[in-house]
Structures are given as structure tokens and as C-alpha cells.
Amino acid sequence: MAIALRELATALIEVSAVGVTALSLEDEYSNQDLPLWAPVRPQTVRTIGPRSVGYAPELARRLSAADADVVHGHGLWQWQSAAVHAWSRRFGRPYLVSPHGMLDPWALKNSRWKKRIALAMYERRHLRDAVCLHALCESERQSFRRFGLTNPVAVIPNGVALPARTAKFDEGPRRLVFLGRLHPKKGLKELINAWAPLAAEGQREWRLVIAGWDDGGHEEGLRKRAAELGVDGSIAFAGPVFGDAKEELLAGASAFVLPSYSEGLPMAVLEAWSYGLPVVMTDACNLPEGFASEAALRVAPETASIATGLRELMRMSTAELRAMGARGRRLVEQKFSWPEIARQMAEVYRWVLGGGAAPACVETA
């Protein structure tokens, strides 16, 4: 999500002349992330107490000082929701909310007790009073309605910046890459379970690279499972990757995998396509365009299904892998470019501030 917000903020400034102030909760990666935001200069605030709650009293003061015409909040279930709602009540100004998949059925079942408390304390009011909700795809819009929300909804996807480099598909060991946070919803345990029979079948020219930050100590269990199955020698845990390291990882890959149970609209898949990589993913990634354009193979977040999909991928020739990745690159060029997304988002901001006819991307009923 952080990458998408950074790219959106930059595109809004460069393409739509929208002034942007970025506020974020501080975490252990802030010092690495902040220089990447230029020309935007984010302000971070420290949290007090459990990180999962996100209680940051300083955020309210920063919101007031920003003197914004409209606030666009991203994510749910933390104290920032209460801070934005209080800001709106105090100054009589509107705000939008982008849940980023956090109202999808799987996400609602995860940590259910915490979310029930948050709903009762502040989240339901925060969602109800938003002038507009932002969905990344049609299925997310439907999840808002199932949740009982009647707000206007703008359906605008994430985007991606096209890199100058693309995957080379060099000879030698091929690398299947996962890039994202290490969390149970990503289907990584199922991916490792699926990897074992493939290794036993002699798919030794392939290696699996799992890159991303460890969310809640999930990595230890994944490493243990790989060792139990005897495939730890063909799986590398790369940790968080940023900047040049991420570029090298994707440019040197042969394919990308995201066997997720729940997503909003995953930036990682769009980035993989931008590098010309073929993708293996689930319907929960909410990118049906990838299957329709034959830029992705469909799997379910289950061991047997993932193994079947990977087996099909590994049987492809270099030419077939390259052609599949090229279709993904074209898809990104046509539909997921940041200038077009920034234009649509700016239209929504102007609409909520000035009224008039709703933009074409907004459903008001």
C-alpha cells in the first residue's frame, strides 16, 4: 500500500496540480521509505502503545496544521480513523476513505474481535460519514455494499510506474518470486507445501524467492515448514527489498506468484507485469484482466491448485514465458498508468469539494 500511496501522491502533484501533504504512522522502515517519496515530504508521527492500535495523539495536531480542503484516509482498524473523523467534525470538511481490501470477507474474519471493538468505538462512524469511499475494483465496491455502506463509491485501480528494464529470462536457474508482506492471508504456507512435490519431481532449475517484511513473526513458521519438507535449499527468504534491490530482484526473475486469500488490488502483481513477468495468482487478487489477456495463470489458495499452476508454468519454454509477461506489460501500459489514475482521483476530489455531476468512476446509488 505504501508504494501505491507514494506513486499516487507524486502523480497528483505532477499531473493534476493537486497540493499533497502526506501523514503516516512511524514504523521501523520509515527511515528507509521517506527518501523514496521525493518530491513529497511525508510527516511521520509516533504511536503510543500496541502498534496494531496505531494510537498517535500527534496525528490530530498535524491534521489541523495541514489546513487541508479534503483528507483522503487509507486503511482501517487503527486510531487514525478516529482522528480523521474528529478532524472532519471540527472543521466541517470532507474526507474520503480507501479501505484497500480491509472490508473484504476474508479480511473481516481475521482478528474479528479487534475489528468488532474498533467498529463500536470509531470505525463505523468513520466509514458512515465519509463523503466518498474508494474501491480498487468492482469486487471491493460490492464488499462495501455487503457491509451495509451506502456512501458514493469511486472505483479507481492502483497503478504502477513502468520501469526502463524488463526481465531478461536468462539461462540458468529460474527464479519464481513472491514480493509482499509475510502474512497468512498471502497463502505462503500453501505455496511452500506446493513447492515440495515440484522439487521431488526434479524441477531443480527453479528457485523460489520470498521477499518482504515479516508481519507478526510469520517467517519463522515458513522457514520451519520448508525445512520439514526438505525444500529449504531451493527457497530463499530475501527480507524486505527496496529501490535498486527490488529492481534487481524483479528484473532477474522468471515469474511471479501471489497465492493470496484476500487483496484489494495488489501493487506487487502490477509491478511484476511492468517488468514483463508472467504471473500466477488467485481470483482474490481482483485482477480478472490478467486472466482474460492471458498474462496470468489462475490458482486457488490451496496446495494442490498452486502445485498444478506452478507445474504448468514450469513446463513453459522461455519464449512462452516471455510472451506471457509481455501481455502483462501491455495491460499495465493500457489500464494501470499513474497519470490516468491521478486524473480520475483529482476529478473525485474536485467533485466532493465543489459538487456538480459525479465523475464517471463514481457510483452514487
Secondary structure, DSSP 8 states (H G I E B T S, - for coil): -HHHHHHHHHHHHHHH------EEE--TTHHHHGGGGTTS--EEE---S-TTTT--THHHHHHHHHT-S-EEEE--SSTHHHHHHHHHHHHT--EEEE-TTTTSHHHHHTTHHHHHHHIIIIIHHHHHT-SEEEESSHHHHHHHHHTT--S-EEE----B---S------SSSEEEEEES-B-GGGTHHHHHHHHHHHHHTT-TTEEEEEES-BSSSHHHHHHHHHHHTT-GGGEEEEE---HHHHHHHHHT-SEEEE--S--SS-HHHHHHHHTT--EEE-GGG--HHHHHTTSEEE--SSHHHHHHHHHHHHTS-HHHHHHHHHHHHHHHHHH-BHHHHHHHHHHHHHHHHH-SS--TTEE--
